[in-house]
Structure formats: C-alpha cells, structure tokens
C-alpha cells in the first residue's frame, strides 16, 4: 500500500529547531540529521506498523544516531507526523 506523509505544524517546527541547533553545533551536522530522518521516514513508509504503539493510536520510530523519535499515526493511506520529539525533553511534553 502506498502511504502519504503529512507533517503537522508542530512536527515541522520541531524539525526546523533540531536542524538549526545541529547546524549551530557543527556545520553539516544538520544535514546528517536530515539524512537519518529521511531513512527513518522511508522505513515508516515501507511498513508503518513495524514500530511500536506507545500510546494508542500513536507509534514511535527512533532516529538512529540522534536522540529523537518520530511520533506518528496511520489513518487509512496517510501517515500523520505529529512530532519529531527530542528524547532529552520531559516525556510528559509529548503530543497527546
């Protein structure tokens, strides 16, 4: 089945902040983060049910090499990305 990725505004903001922060730490690191994020998104698109459901109906996919998790939900043919959440943050701040 072909799925469509839909990013909510919070996920876009999370992503923008993460890329900016990594670029500020080391030039090019934001790009490395994006490459790892894109790999993870390809895995999600290939088989969105492979990642665990932490809090129904949300699933969480960890991004390799970085302390971030993609929080998403599958609704019919769409994969809704709610957040690209920094796991160093308080888990109570995850989207509900």
N, C-alpha and C positions, 0 to 999 in steps of 0.2 A: 504494500500500500504506500502511496506517495503522500507525505505529510507536508504541510506548510508551516514554517516557523513564524510566530507572531510575538514580537517583543513589546511588552507593556512599557510605559514610560519610566517606571521605577527601574526596570532592568536596563534600559538604555542609559539612565543616569548612573547606575552602579557601574556599568561598563566604562562609561566615559571617565568617571572618577578613578577607577582602577588603572586604566591605560595612562592617564595623566600622572598618577602617583608613580607608577613604574618607570615612566619616561624621565621623571624628575630624579629618580634614584640612580638610573643609569641609561644613557641614550641607547635606544634599540630594545630595551627590555619590555617596553610596552608592546612592541611588535611581536616579541617572543610570546608574551601573554596572549595576544590575539591569535597566534598560530595554534597554541594549545587549546584555546577556547573553541576555535573552528574545528579542531579534531574532535573535541568532545561533542560539539553540535552534530557533526557527521554521524557519530555513534548513536546519538539520540535519534536522529532522523532514520537511521537504518533499523533500529529496534527500540522504540521508546519505552517498551515495557520491561526492558532489561534492568533498569535502575530501580532501586527500592522506593516504595511509597512510605515516606516517613510520617507524614500526617495527611491522611486522606483529604483530598484527592491528589495531593502534591507529591511529586517524585523529586529526587535529588541526585545529580550527577556531579562527582568531584572532578575538577580540572587538574590534570597532572602537573606537578612541579610548582603549583601555586595554591595558596590557602583559600580557594574559592569553590563554591558549589553553585551549580545552576539549578534553580528551583523552577519546576515546570509542571504543567498539567496537559494531559492528552484529551482533547474534546473532538470527537469524530476524526476529521482529517487535518486538524490543526494541533500544533504543539505550542501552547501558550507559555512563554518565558516570563515569569513574574519577577525574578531577581537573579542577579549574579552576585551572590552573597559572600562576603568576606568572613571566613570561619573564625577569625580572631575576634569578631564582634560578639556581643551578647546574643546567644541563640534566641532569646525572647524577642529580638527585633526582626526575626524572620517574618516574611509576609504571611498573613493568615487568610 
